[in-house]
Amino acid sequence: MSEPMTALNGVSDTTGIATVTELGPRGMITLRGDMSAKPIVKAAVAAGGVTLPERGHCATEGSGGMAWMSPDEVLILCDYDTVLDRLADLQGKLAKHHALAVNVSDARAMFQVTGPHVREVMAKLSPVDMHPDQFTGTMFRRTRIAQVPAAFWMPDEQTVQIICFRSVAQYVFDVLNMAAQAGSEVGYFGEA
């Protein structure tokens, strides 16, 4: 069996006001269904290893987790090498219920931006209020990064994790680097 390859082979740039890195392969399952139905919630929680997140939030623990995508959709995160087993288990548990579970791991790319200026980098590219009073804790946003659809969250105060379509990975990496280029600090959020 061949080894999984990311869109950009794990490229990283550390030369700017924040470090931009393509993360390694990550298991991702899109689950659509009635998120108020107990069998669907129970199956999702088992697959994600965390509780079902509230609207506009995500719950992560280690490499596992779940993100709210819409009223009838969550994105389940897991290790890449476990995604097929988790998907089979999920589909088995939901066989008698109206739901759809699909492995989207290879159709997505994942990036991480780290450093004291991450909020500023993201504010330059996305129409999300990145002020620490407005974008906090477990918040998760489906939005745009420059001209393409993306989703992101902040696992901690100096880290943003971003998911986008694999087909636009180079573009996302390039615009993140442009927003993080050395000397581009604005100082709006009072970063050190």
trRosetta pair geometry for C-beta under 8 A, 3 or more apart (Angstrom, degrees):
i j d omega theta_ij theta_ji phi_ij phi_ji
4 25 4.1 33 115 -69 139 162
4 80 5.8 -104 28 163 165 147
4 106 7.4 -129 -144 -95 108 96
5 9 6.7 -26 -165 -88 94 72
5 25 7.7 72 55 -63 8 115
6 9 6.1 173 64 -72 91 19
6 10 5.8 109 42 -49 139 62
6 22 5.6 149 141 144 144 122
6 23 7.5 177 -113 91 150 43
6 24 6.2 -126 -49 -140 129 36
6 25 5.9 -146 -70 -62 83 67
6 109 6.5 93 -173 -130 92 87
6 169 7.9 171 160 -158 87 160
7 22 6.9 -127 59 -155 87 145
7 109 4.4 -43 8 -92 134 127
7 166 4.7 -180 -76 -158 124 83
7 169 3.6 104 106 35 154 167
7 170 7.3 -129 144 -40 116 71
8 11 4.3 -60 140 6 117 116
8 22 4.7 155 62 -27 113 166
8 109 7.2 62 0 -147 96 137
8 169 5.5 -153 -30 137 105 124
8 170 6.4 142 -85 -84 115 69
8 173 6.0 62 -59 -44 169 158
9 22 7.6 78 66 78 31 140
10 21 7.4 -6 -173 -174 65 88
10 22 5.5 -148 -125 81 24 97
10 23 7.7 -5 -119 -171 74 10
10 24 6.3 6 -92 -81 108 69
11 21 7.5 -171 99 -145 48 49
11 22 5.1 54 47 11 72 118
11 173 6.3 42 84 -151 129 151
12 19 6.7 4 -174 -180 101 98
12 20 6.9 170 -152 91 53 53
12 21 4.1 2 -110 -108 97 84
12 22 7.1 -125 -66 22 63 67
13 16 6.6 38 130 3 108 102
13 19 7.0 178 88 -152 51 56
13 20 4.9 5 51 55 96 97
13 21 7.8 -162 26 -70 53 54
13 173 7.9 123 -2 -180 120 95
13 177 5.1 32 63 -111 160 115
13 180 7.6 135 99 88 116 127
14 19 4.8 -2 -110 -114 71 100
15 181 7.8 -6 105 -138 95 57
15 182 6.1 -71 146 -36 79 114
16 19 7.7 167 57 -79 81 34
16 20 7.4 24 40 -7 125 103
16 177 6.5 167 -20 -156 145 62
16 180 3.7 109 111 134 147 84
16 181 4.8 -91 -115 -114 119 18
16 182 5.1 -131 -122 -47 53 60
16 184 7.2 -11 -160 27 110 114
17 115 6.5 168 142 120 55 147
17 117 4.2 -17 143 50 111 158
17 120 7.3 -40 117 80 140 127
17 121 7.0 -177 84 -65 104 105
17 180 5.3 -142 52 -164 77 68
17 181 7.4 20 1 80 91 23
17 182 6.5 146 -42 -106 72 40
17 183 7.9 -146 -49 13 108 23
17 184 6.1 -122 -4 58 131 85
17 185 5.5 153 -111 -67 152 87
18 113 5.1 34 144 -180 133 95
18 114 6.3 163 -170 75 88 33
18 115 3.8 -159 -120 44 67 127
18 116 7.9 -145 -91 49 86 43
18 117 5.0 -127 -52 72 101 93
18 118 5.4 120 -124 -81 144 63
18 121 5.0 -70 21 -39 148 148
18 180 4.3 -95 49 -134 91 125
19 112 8.0 3 104 109 90 87
19 113 7.0 163 80 -153 50 48
19 114 4.9 -15 56 58 101 90
19 115 5.7 131 6 -37 76 113
19 180 7.9 -159 -34 169 9 152
20 111 6.5 -9 -169 -174 83 119
20 112 7.7 163 -152 84 40 48
20 113 5.4 -9 -101 -103 70 81
20 173 6.5 136 144 -151 128 69
20 176 4.6 137 -126 123 141 121
20 177 5.4 -116 36 -73 154 73
20 180 5.8 170 -37 36 114 155
21 111 6.7 152 82 -158 44 69
21 112 5.0 -15 63 59 97 93
21 113 7.8 173 22 -80 69 36
21 114 7.5 2 10 6 112 106
22 109 6.5 -46 -145 -178 108 107
22 110 7.2 110 -164 80 63 52
22 111 5.6 -46 -102 -100 52 75
22 169 7.0 52 -117 -175 129 117
22 173 6.4 -32 -59 -91 106 123
23 26 6.4 28 113 -37 121 119
23 110 4.4 -42 51 101 115 103
23 111 6.5 -177 -4 -106 87 18
23 112 5.5 80 -55 -17 107 105
23 161 7.5 9 -25 -140 146 100
24 80 7.5 -104 132 -14 93 138
25 80 3.9 42 122 -85 105 159
25 105 6.8 49 -175 171 93 113
26 63 7.1 -153 -134 -169 93 103
26 77 6.3 -21 166 -153 116 94
26 78 7.8 138 178 68 71 36
26 79 7.8 -88 -143 -134 54 25
26 80 5.8 -107 -117 -62 9 91
26 105 6.6 -157 91 -140 50 93
26 108 7.7 -62 67 94 100 116
26 110 5.2 21 14 0 136 153
27 76 8.0 -33 124 114 94 84
27 77 6.7 122 83 -169 72 44
27 78 4.0 -39 80 74 129 81
27 79 5.6 33 2 88 122 26
27 80 4.7 176 -48 -98 79 34
27 81 7.6 -97 -52 25 121 29
27 82 6.0 -80 -32 67 165 72
27 83 3.2 -170 -139 -70 116 109
27 86 6.9 96 156 36 145 136
27 103 7.7 -58 -158 -142 81 94
27 105 5.2 -43 -131 -93 41 130
28 75 6.0 -16 -162 -174 98 101
28 76 7.1 146 -157 77 44 55
28 77 6.0 -12 -100 -103 70 61
28 78 7.8 180 -69 29 30 70
28 83 7.2 -10 25 -122 32 134
28 103 7.4 110 80 -163 58 54
28 104 5.0 -60 104 74 106 85
28 105 4.8 151 33 -85 79 60
28 108 5.5 -1 39 34 158 146
28 163 7.4 125 -106 -141 152 140
29 47 6.6 -69 61 160 148 139
29 75 7.3 150 74 -162 45 51
29 76 4.2 -14 59 58 99 109
29 78 7.3 17 -3 12 106 113
29 83 6.5 172 -51 -156 98 93
29 86 6.5 -130 -29 110 147 113
29 87 5.5 -177 -108 -89 130 90
29 90 6.7 121 163 25 158 165
29 101 5.8 5 176 -171 114 92
29 102 6.8 157 -157 76 66 36
29 103 5.8 -36 -101 -97 76 51
29 104 7.0 141 -116 17 22 82
29 105 7.9 -8 -57 -44 56 89
30 69 7.4 -12 -137 2 90 167
30 73 6.5 -14 -170 -161 91 108
30 74 7.9 163 -153 85 47 42
30 75 5.9 -25 -99 -105 63 71
30 76 7.8 -159 -71 19 15 79
30 100 7.6 -8 111 113 93 94
30 101 7.2 171 86 -147 52 43
30 102 5.0 -10 56 58 98 92
30 104 5.1 51 -16 -14 105 131
31 40 7.6 154 161 -172 121 97
31 43 7.9 179 -146 106 147 105
31 44 5.6 -179 96 -103 164 104
31 47 7.5 136 -53 65 144 152
31 73 6.8 155 84 -149 51 56
31 74 5.2 -10 61 60 102 85
31 75 7.7 175 20 -92 77 22
31 76 5.9 52 -11 -18 116 112
31 90 6.9 -104 -97 179 121 141
31 99 6.7 -4 -170 180 85 114
31 100 7.3 164 -151 86 41 54
31 101 4.9 -1 -105 -104 79 83
32 72 5.5 43 -162 134 79 94
32 73 4.8 -19 -100 -95 78 86
32 99 6.5 167 86 -160 54 64
32 100 4.5 2 53 54 102 99
32 101 7.9 -164 25 -69 62 44
33 37 6.7 -76 144 41 108 127
33 40 4.5 -152 107 -132 135 146
33 72 6.3 -170 69 -173 16 89
33 94 7.2 -118 -67 -150 161 137
33 97 6.7 45 -150 134 142 112
33 98 6.4 150 -134 104 94 64
33 99 3.3 -18 -77 -110 135 91
33 100 6.8 171 -54 20 85 59
34 37 4.2 75 92 -16 108 112
34 40 6.0 147 69 16 66 155
34 72 6.6 -29 -88 -127 34 96
34 98 7.1 55 -7 78 104 100
34 99 7.7 -99 20 -81 67 90
35 40 6.5 -111 -105 110 37 127
35 41 6.5 88 -168 -77 58 89
35 44 7.8 -1 -127 -5 84 162
35 52 6.8 151 -171 -165 105 140
35 71 6.8 -149 28 168 125 52
35 72 6.1 -162 -13 -121 99 40
35 73 7.9 -86 -49 -1 124 18
35 74 6.9 113 -105 -30 126 108
36 41 7.6 1 -149 -43 13 122
37 40 4.4 66 78 14 103 111
37 41 6.7 175 84 -10 50 88
37 97 6.8 153 134 -158 149 133
38 41 5.7 -58 -140 41 31 110
38 42 6.0 33 162 -22 67 109
39 42 5.7 -54 -143 38 29 113
39 43 6.3 27 158 -17 64 108
39 93 7.1 -175 177 157 93 93
39 94 7.0 140 137 -106 106 68
39 97 5.4 -171 97 -65 132 150
40 43 5.9 -56 -147 38 29 109
40 44 6.2 29 154 -20 64 109
40 94 6.6 59 -105 -112 70 114
40 97 6.1 -160 -64 143 90 152
40 99 5.5 164 -112 -83 112 140
41 44 5.7 -57 -145 37 30 112
41 45 6.2 30 157 -20 65 108
41 52 5.4 -56 -146 -45 96 145
42 45 5.9 -54 -146 36 27 111
42 46 6.5 28 154 -18 62 107
42 93 7.6 -133 100 171 94 137
43 46 5.7 -55 -149 36 31 112
43 47 6.3 26 155 -16 65 108
43 90 5.5 109 167 -140 110 70
43 93 4.1 167 -109 107 118 137
43 94 5.4 -163 88 -53 179 98
43 99 7.9 136 69 97 146 171
44 47 5.8 -60 -148 39 30 108
44 48 5.9 8 162 -2 68 115
44 52 6.1 61 98 -91 129 98
44 66 6.4 79 164 -121 103 149
44 74 5.8 70 -154 59 138 146
44 76 6.6 -148 -154 -77 77 120
44 90 7.6 59 -87 -133 45 115
45 48 6.2 -63 -133 49 25 97
45 49 7.8 136 173 -44 53 7
45 50 7.1 -118 -143 82 69 33
45 51 6.2 1 -122 -119 111 37
45 52 6.1 -69 -71 -42 94 80
45 66 7.8 -68 -99 -22 46 155
46 49 7.7 22 -179 -68 23 47
46 89 7.3 -115 122 134 120 124
46 90 7.7 174 82 -90 102 75
46 93 7.2 122 55 -43 143 170
47 76 5.0 -10 120 -155 114 157
47 78 7.3 -90 167 -48 75 136
47 86 4.9 105 -146 -177 89 106
47 87 7.9 72 -138 -77 130 37
47 89 6.8 169 -91 87 90 109
47 90 4.7 20 -76 -77 140 116
48 59 7.4 85 143 81 131 102
48 64 6.0 137 179 171 51 98
48 65 5.8 -16 -173 148 102 15
48 66 3.7 -2 -144 -51 161 107
48 74 7.5 -59 -56 139 146 133
48 76 4.5 -122 -78 -135 92 93
48 77 6.9 57 -136 41 88 60
48 78 7.3 -130 -120 -60 44 96
49 61 6.1 -117 118 60 109 118
49 64 4.0 18 48 140 132 153
49 65 7.3 -51 65 -63 93 31
49 78 7.5 116 0 -101 118 95
50 53 7.6 22 119 -51 119 86
50 59 4.0 -175 147 120 138 116
50 60 6.7 -84 -46 -94 161 14
50 61 5.4 159 -77 0 110 110
50 64 6.5 164 -21 123 100 100
50 65 5.4 11 8 -127 144 53
50 66 5.5 -155 67 14 108 99
51 59 5.8 -133 60 -151 69 179
52 59 7.7 128 144 15 6 137
52 66 6.6 -63 -122 105 44 150
52 74 7.0 -101 -141 -81 85 155
53 57 4.3 -149 177 95 114 91
53 58 5.3 -65 -81 -121 167 20
53 59 4.6 -170 -73 -14 97 94
53 66 5.7 -170 -8 100 102 93
53 67 6.5 -10 30 -131 151 28
53 68 4.8 -120 92 -34 110 98
53 74 7.3 141 37 -128 96 117
53 138 6.8 -152 -137 150 119 128
53 140 7.1 47 141 9 158 136
54 57 4.7 44 61 25 78 130
54 68 6.8 -55 101 -43 30 150
55 68 5.6 -177 -129 167 30 159
55 71 7.4 -5 -106 -91 109 67
56 68 6.0 -38 -8 79 18 135
56 139 6.1 -21 148 -145 92 77
56 140 6.2 171 172 57 41 72
56 141 7.2 14 -154 -85 83 60
57 67 7.8 -143 117 -143 38 61
57 68 5.7 55 52 9 53 123
57 137 7.9 -12 -133 107 110 99
57 138 4.5 43 -163 118 104 103
57 139 5.9 -64 -104 -106 67 33
57 140 5.4 102 -162 10 15 99
58 65 6.1 46 168 160 102 125
58 66 6.7 -172 -154 96 72 44
58 67 3.8 -20 -106 -105 109 80
58 68 6.7 -137 -76 11 58 71
58 138 5.7 -148 60 -180 57 88
58 139 7.9 24 14 121 81 14
58 140 3.9 96 -26 -60 99 136
58 153 4.9 -76 29 -73 134 163
59 65 5.6 -171 98 -152 54 89
59 66 5.6 7 54 53 91 83
59 67 7.9 -171 25 -78 53 46
59 138 6.3 11 -83 -155 54 139
60 64 7.0 160 -155 93 63 46
60 65 3.3 -28 -106 -87 66 146
60 66 7.9 -175 -77 24 56 42
60 77 6.7 -10 -115 62 98 139
60 153 7.8 156 -15 96 129 146
60 155 6.4 -59 66 -109 142 105
61 64 5.5 -16 68 70 79 94
61 65 6.2 150 17 -77 57 83
63 77 6.9 -131 158 141 59 101
63 78 6.6 68 121 -166 94 30
63 79 5.1 68 107 -69 143 72
64 77 6.0 152 -158 95 31 80
64 78 5.2 19 -109 -105 79 65
64 79 7.6 -39 -65 -20 78 72
65 76 7.6 173 93 -156 43 47
65 77 4.4 5 57 51 84 117
66 74 5.1 5 -175 172 104 127
66 75 6.9 156 -156 79 53 49
66 76 5.3 -17 -103 -105 84 61
66 77 6.9 -153 -70 16 33 81
67 74 6.5 154 74 -164 42 73
67 75 4.5 -10 55 55 99 101
67 77 7.1 59 -11 -24 99 110
67 140 4.9 -177 -152 -162 103 162
67 151 6.8 115 144 149 152 141
67 153 7.0 -145 -115 -30 122 138
68 74 6.1 -42 -104 -108 40 81
68 140 6.0 143 46 67 81 131
69 73 4.1 -58 75 109 115 105
69 74 5.9 170 7 -110 95 22
69 75 5.3 96 -51 -25 120 93
69 142 6.2 74 -149 -55 65 139
69 151 7.4 -55 -114 -98 83 156
70 73 4.4 38 44 36 91 106
70 142 7.8 -27 -58 14 80 156
75 104 7.9 -68 -134 53 99 131
75 151 7.6 143 10 80 156 163
75 163 7.5 -178 155 75 164 171
76 86 7.2 -153 129 144 136 135
76 90 7.7 -172 26 -84 167 155
78 82 5.2 -95 148 81 122 110
78 83 5.7 156 76 -84 113 69
78 86 5.4 112 24 -11 172 164
79 82 4.6 68 68 14 96 107
79 83 7.4 -139 91 -38 50 76
80 83 6.0 -31 -156 -13 36 117
80 105 6.1 125 -128 -164 83 143
82 85 5.5 -63 -165 48 64 110
82 86 5.5 62 140 -24 89 108
83 86 5.7 -59 -144 41 30 110
83 87 6.0 32 158 -22 67 109
83 103 5.6 102 150 -131 118 112
83 105 5.3 -19 -137 -44 175 144
84 87 5.7 -52 -144 36 29 112
84 88 6.4 30 156 -18 63 105
84 103 6.9 -1 -90 -87 60 151
85 88 5.8 -54 -147 36 30 110
85 89 6.3 30 155 -17 64 107
86 89 5.7 -56 -148 39 31 112
86 90 6.1 33 153 -21 66 109
87 90 5.6 -54 -144 38 30 113
87 91 6.2 27 158 -17 65 107
87 101 6.0 172 -148 136 78 115
87 102 7.8 20 -140 -160 125 12
87 103 5.1 -44 -78 -61 156 100
88 91 5.9 -54 -143 39 28 108
88 92 6.3 32 155 -21 62 107
89 92 5.7 -56 -150 35 29 114
89 93 6.4 25 155 -15 64 107
90 93 5.9 -58 -149 38 29 108
90 94 6.2 2 160 2 65 116
90 101 4.7 -173 120 -160 124 170
91 94 6.1 -71 -139 52 28 97
91 95 6.6 63 155 -68 63 78
91 101 5.4 -140 -73 60 78 126
92 95 5.9 -16 -154 -30 31 113
94 97 4.7 -78 -160 53 72 109
94 99 4.4 -67 -178 59 137 132
94 101 6.4 123 46 -15 147 124
103 106 7.7 38 136 10 98 88
104 107 4.8 -67 -168 49 76 114
104 108 5.7 63 135 -21 95 112
105 108 6.6 -83 -157 38 23 101
106 166 7.0 -15 157 -43 49 156
107 165 6.6 -41 158 -144 80 74
107 166 5.6 -133 -176 3 30 115
108 163 5.5 -9 -173 -168 126 99
108 164 6.9 146 -156 78 75 31
108 165 6.5 -73 -109 -117 54 31
108 166 5.8 -98 -71 -44 1 85
109 163 7.4 156 79 -153 44 52
109 164 5.6 -21 60 66 92 82
109 165 7.2 23 14 112 90 22
109 166 4.8 122 -37 -105 92 57
109 168 7.9 -143 29 71 127 60
109 169 3.8 91 -20 -99 171 115
109 172 7.1 166 86 51 128 140
110 161 6.6 -2 -174 -176 102 95
110 162 6.8 157 -156 82 53 53
110 163 5.3 -19 -102 -99 80 70
111 161 7.3 165 86 -156 48 49
111 162 4.5 -12 60 59 95 106
111 164 7.4 9 3 9 108 107
111 169 8.0 156 -50 -148 108 82
111 172 6.4 -156 -16 130 146 120
111 173 6.7 -177 -99 -88 138 73
111 176 6.4 -156 154 -36 156 168
112 159 6.3 -20 -167 -161 101 96
112 160 7.0 157 -155 81 51 51
112 161 5.3 -19 -100 -102 78 70
112 162 7.4 -174 -77 18 30 79
113 118 5.1 140 115 -129 103 97
113 121 5.6 -141 171 92 149 149
113 122 7.1 170 67 -55 151 93
113 159 7.3 151 80 -153 51 46
113 160 4.6 -3 54 55 99 102
113 162 7.1 42 -7 -12 100 118
113 176 6.0 -139 -81 -166 123 123
113 180 6.8 -157 -146 -70 117 142
114 118 6.5 -27 -129 -71 19 124
114 158 5.8 53 -162 138 71 88
114 159 5.0 -6 -103 -101 84 75
114 160 7.8 -162 -70 25 45 63
115 118 5.9 143 62 -46 66 84
115 158 5.9 -145 86 -174 7 103
115 180 7.9 109 46 -147 140 120
116 158 5.9 -34 -81 -119 42 113
116 191 4.5 135 143 -170 97 109
116 192 5.0 -75 -170 47 160 87
117 120 4.6 -49 -173 43 83 119
117 121 5.9 92 126 -29 88 94
117 180 7.2 139 98 -130 119 82
117 185 6.2 -101 -115 -109 142 90
117 191 4.9 134 -88 125 64 174
118 121 5.6 -52 -147 34 35 113
118 122 6.3 27 159 -12 68 107
118 154 7.4 132 119 -118 138 111
118 158 5.8 139 -1 -162 128 44
118 159 6.6 -155 -80 -86 169 9
118 160 4.9 169 179 -12 124 106
119 122 6.0 -60 -149 42 30 106
119 123 6.1 32 154 -24 66 110
119 130 4.3 157 -165 150 87 120
119 131 7.6 92 -178 -92 137 21
119 132 7.1 -59 -95 -58 159 76
119 135 7.5 161 -127 66 104 128
119 189 4.8 43 90 -26 133 171
119 191 7.3 179 44 -63 103 117
120 123 5.6 -53 -141 35 30 113
120 124 6.7 36 157 -26 61 101
120 130 7.6 -170 -64 100 25 146
120 185 6.8 31 135 -138 166 60
120 186 5.7 178 -153 37 123 99
120 187 7.8 25 -100 -38 145 17
120 188 6.2 142 -108 40 98 98
120 189 5.8 -137 -59 16 88 114
120 191 6.3 -85 -17 -10 125 138
121 124 6.1 -57 -162 25 29 112
121 125 7.2 -3 154 2 61 114
121 160 7.6 -151 77 25 113 143
121 176 6.7 45 170 -158 121 72
121 179 4.6 111 -155 124 72 112
121 180 4.8 10 -115 -75 127 88
122 125 6.1 -78 -153 47 36 98
122 126 5.5 -25 175 26 78 119
122 128 7.0 -36 148 64 110 113
122 130 5.3 140 88 -96 108 145
122 152 6.9 -147 -129 98 132 159
122 160 5.7 160 -60 -97 133 170
122 179 7.8 111 -58 137 21 152
123 126 7.1 -73 -110 54 21 78
123 128 7.6 -110 -103 75 58 71
123 130 4.3 -112 -68 24 97 134
123 188 7.0 -101 91 67 162 143
123 189 7.7 163 -14 -37 148 119
124 179 4.2 167 79 -139 136 114
124 184 8.0 6 -78 152 162 126
124 186 7.9 157 -72 -14 107 135
125 145 5.0 13 148 -158 123 68
125 146 5.2 -48 -154 -47 94 71
125 175 5.9 114 -120 144 130 116
125 176 7.2 -35 -42 -90 165 56
125 179 5.3 -70 -41 -63 111 156
126 130 7.6 98 71 -53 107 112
126 141 7.5 111 167 107 141 141
126 143 5.2 73 -160 116 112 138
126 144 6.3 167 -125 79 73 57
126 145 5.8 -33 -72 -99 98 55
126 150 7.7 -95 -97 68 120 117
126 152 7.5 -108 -67 29 167 132
127 143 6.4 -159 52 -167 79 123
127 144 6.8 36 11 48 98 98
128 135 6.3 69 150 -81 111 136
128 141 5.1 50 -102 167 144 177
128 143 5.5 -94 -47 -65 111 170
129 134 4.1 -39 113 121 116 156
129 135 6.3 178 96 -33 65 99
130 134 7.3 60 73 74 4 109
130 135 5.2 -38 -132 22 41 143
130 189 7.1 -66 111 -72 100 138
131 134 4.5 66 63 16 92 108
131 135 6.8 125 59 14 44 85
131 189 6.7 -175 -118 -110 57 99
132 135 7.2 -67 -112 60 24 71
132 136 6.7 70 -180 -87 56 85
132 157 7.7 15 -118 -134 115 101
132 189 6.9 113 -22 -159 96 114
133 136 7.3 -16 -161 -53 17 117
135 139 5.4 -132 -157 74 64 149
135 141 7.6 -47 -127 -27 115 129
135 154 6.9 96 141 1 104 131
136 139 5.9 88 58 -12 46 119
137 154 8.0 117 94 75 7 98
138 153 7.0 -6 -169 -161 45 128
139 153 6.5 177 92 -130 51 85
139 154 7.4 20 59 27 86 94
140 151 6.6 19 175 178 92 105
140 152 7.5 -171 -150 94 60 30
140 153 4.5 -30 -101 -77 74 114
141 151 6.4 -176 95 -148 46 64
141 152 6.1 -10 58 55 89 71
141 153 7.4 154 15 -75 66 63
142 149 7.3 -1 -178 -169 87 97
142 150 7.8 -178 -151 98 51 34
142 151 4.6 -26 -99 -96 63 99
143 149 7.7 169 100 -147 25 57
143 150 6.5 -26 73 70 67 75
143 151 7.1 121 20 -103 65 46
143 152 7.5 -52 37 22 107 93
144 147 6.8 -27 -178 -151 121 9
144 148 6.4 147 -153 74 81 28
144 149 6.1 -56 -100 -97 68 38
144 150 6.5 89 -147 24 23 87
145 148 5.9 -22 61 65 81 84
145 150 4.2 16 -9 16 107 148
145 152 7.8 88 -67 -30 114 127
145 162 6.7 48 -63 -158 148 138
145 164 6.6 -70 28 -83 131 132
145 172 5.6 55 96 -128 142 94
145 175 6.4 146 147 88 97 134
145 176 7.4 -14 -179 -63 133 88
146 171 7.5 -129 71 155 136 103
146 172 7.9 -170 29 -108 113 56
146 175 4.5 -91 -26 -154 144 164
147 171 7.8 -68 59 162 99 138
148 164 6.2 55 121 -155 123 125
148 165 7.2 -116 176 32 122 102
148 168 4.5 166 -143 162 162 164
148 171 6.3 106 -17 101 144 133
148 172 6.5 -91 64 -70 137 94
149 164 7.0 149 96 -138 60 79
149 165 6.9 59 70 -15 97 106
150 162 5.6 -4 177 -171 125 101
150 163 6.5 158 -163 80 72 48
150 164 4.3 -32 -106 -87 93 94
150 172 6.6 124 -87 -117 137 131
151 162 7.2 154 80 -154 44 55
151 163 4.9 -9 59 56 94 100
151 164 7.8 175 21 -73 62 52
152 160 5.4 15 179 179 127 101
152 161 6.3 169 -148 85 75 46
152 162 4.4 -22 -93 -98 106 70
152 163 7.2 180 -77 17 54 66
153 160 7.3 168 87 -150 27 64
153 161 5.9 -12 60 55 75 92
154 157 7.0 48 163 -99 127 23
154 159 6.2 134 -157 83 67 61
154 160 5.4 -37 -94 -96 76 66
154 161 7.7 163 -97 13 26 73
155 159 5.2 -31 54 92 91 124
155 161 6.2 46 -18 -10 107 117
156 159 4.9 52 51 27 84 108
162 172 7.0 -171 127 176 137 133
162 176 7.6 -158 27 -84 160 138
164 168 5.6 -89 150 78 124 104
164 169 6.5 159 84 -88 113 58
164 172 4.9 167 29 -60 164 158
165 168 5.2 65 71 19 93 98
165 169 7.7 -119 101 -44 50 72
166 169 5.5 -16 -159 -32 43 118
168 171 4.7 -51 -173 45 80 120
168 172 5.7 84 127 -26 89 99
169 172 5.8 -57 -145 38 30 109
169 173 6.2 31 157 -18 66 106
170 173 5.7 -54 -147 37 30 112
170 174 6.2 30 154 -19 64 108
171 174 5.7 -58 -148 37 29 111
171 175 6.4 18 160 -12 66 107
172 175 6.2 -57 -141 40 29 102
172 176 6.2 31 158 -20 64 108
173 176 5.9 -58 -147 37 27 112
173 177 6.4 25 155 -17 63 109
174 177 5.8 -59 -150 38 29 110
174 178 6.4 30 153 -22 65 105
175 178 5.4 -47 -144 34 37 114
175 179 6.3 35 156 -16 66 104
176 179 5.9 -58 -150 40 30 107
176 180 6.1 9 156 -3 65 117
177 180 5.7 -68 -138 51 30 100
177 181 6.6 61 155 -65 64 79
178 181 5.9 -17 -154 -27 32 114
179 184 6.9 -170 -179 125 34 152
180 184 7.0 168 -177 56 10 132
181 184 4.8 84 68 -20 78 129
185 191 7.3 -124 -144 66 113 120
187 190 6.9 48 -179 -87 71 32
187 191 6.9 -126 -123 39 50 81
